[in-house]
Amino acid sequence: MNKQRIQRVLSRIPVVLVMIYILLPVVLVVWMSFFSSKMIIFPPKGYSIEWYLNLFSKRNFVSAAQLSVQVAVIATIISVTIGTLTSIGLNQRRFRGRELVQTSFLAPLTIPTIVTGIAIYATLTTIGQWVNQKLVPSMFVLIMGHVIITIPWAIRLINSGMSGIDRRLEEAALNLGANRVQAYLLVVLPQIKSSIMAAGIFTFIVSFNNLEMSLMLVGPGQSMLPIETLNYVLWNMDPTIAAISTLQVVMVLLLLLIVNKLVGLSNVF
Amino acid sequence: MGQHGRKRSYQDGLPVAPLLVPAALVTSLMFLAPILVFFRFSFYQYVPGKFMEPAWTLENYLEFFTDPYYFHILVRTLRIAFWATLLTLILAFPVASYMARTKGKLKSFFVIALVFPMMLGSVIRGMGWIGLLSEAGLVNKFLLQTGLIQQSLKLIYTENSVIFAIVSIELPLMILTLETVLESIHPDLELAARNLGASAARTFFKVKLPLAVPGILAGTSLIFVQSMNTYSTARMVGGPTIQMMATSIYTEITELSNWPGGAAMAFILLAITLVITYLYSHVLEKKYIQTMHLS
């Protein structure tokens, strides 16, 4: 009995070690944001929250964060709208090539985002030269670039919520005299409301944290949070940048807890 | 309404095509078309100082395979992806099998703890790895303090540091993929093997592992492609010395303005990724099915 107990505890050691390996870098960033010294020195000389208080004086980070939020919100609205329409279309009935259509919408996930970004930039620059119009960089293309990488998430999440609903309710609505569109708006959509919200949160996070697409498509003099963070960290690592990142860590964690309440994260993954 | 009416209401649903148009439009205009145009650019002539010089030439591809500098980057990318995938698989297994047996609160704790770093973005996690591995980083300081080393080790900007960082980043996805498959294996199968006298190791290799093969195949091919495509981790943890395909495509285009060369590299990376995943899934899956029939 005792031996079994010991064996059970021993068998959990690898699990704990692997979880530490996964989470340690994130925990370290949060820890470093509270160091009192201007440079990061281990072990810390003391702790302080002054870096959090000074954040808003970092003008370039504030404007980068603003642009990131702006792009992420618009991209999310577009992706979720398109994702909902697509999921409704895909779930109407079985049709030939349904699988193919579905996988082709997920294709952007298989190509390195940096390559897609470069390809969009190169193509639109060339077209712009033909028509004598500057197409990139522009806010519209930047947002659409983000839509391309968030659409697969929106379709996947809403589609899985859609396939789980009871089709008989829709039929009942139709039999009771509702037309197709009414049946969708009043009966089907409310049933997938939480999937749509979960999709919205996921697409927001994916867009907000994206580096590769923005690198190519952001305008001169503009920056977004991941780009600004990368450029900063490559030269100096200090508690200020750790504090900026910690705020994002907290934001992502809170958003995921909301998704977990809405649809249950284990149903999504 | 009778059987006939019910059937009709299914078939008369909203027209499918118009609902799919927005997604098809965005995907073709912002993804398919640019990728095809970019493919065409890979046959253009590279003229320093010029953006695009139309031509039909294989120069860019030949240059890549004949110049040892570029070829080494490809070999390094493949090597990093291989080791990262293997390590991820080995480390993911214990966590996935543990998770497959948990339920309720504990399980949702694990799912959140895994999805959370996955959604964080690689820049923040890369920052954590810099804090851990740099010259004055936590690992070096710890080893110096405990007297295990006298001088700081060069941990960051090495191939190994890139591999370790990629493994940590890819582990959650591998664990979640494996867990779904392991969960579907009935626990009685393992118990039966043990009761019939098989050792724990034998049970693992003869019962659990073969049944987990579909999950292993799906997970490893996913992780391999993602590791091949690594960008920000390579840049942050690999530094200027450890160039991988994605980072050097970016350098080629933004610093050298060699658009055709960068395009050729992008399609070499893409072609290799596609060939490997195709061979991998087809050859391995066939082999796996054969052994299943033989035994």
Interface residues (C-beta under 8 A of the other chain):
Chain A: S11 R12 P14 V15 V18 M19 Y21 I22 L23 L24 P25 V26 V27 L28 V29 M32 I40 I41 F42 P43 T81 I82 G83 L85 T86 I88 G89 L90 Q92 R93 F95 V101 S104 F105 A107 P108 T110 I111 P112 T113 I114 V115 T116 I118 A119 I120 A122 T123 L124 T125 T126 M144 G145 V147 I148 I151 I155 R167 E171 L174 N175 R180 V181 Y184 F202 I205 V206 F208 N209 N210 L211 E212 L215 P226 T229 L230 V233 L234 M237 I241 A242 S245 Q248 V249 V252 L253 L256 L257 N260 G264 L265 S266 V268 F269
Chain B: M1 R6 S9 Y10 Q11 D12 G13 L14 V16 A17 P18 L19 L20 P22 A23 A24 V26 T27 M30 F31 A33 P34 I35 V37 F38 F41 F51 M52 L91 A92 P94 V95 Y98 K107 S108 V111 I112 A113 L114 V115 F116 P117 M119 L120 G121 S122 V123 I124 R125 G126 M127 G128 W129 I130 G131 L132 S134 A136 G137 L138 K141 F142 A165 V167 S168 L171 P172 L176 V225 N229 Y231 S232 R235 M236 A246 I249 Y250 I253 W259 G262 A263 A266 L269 L270 T273
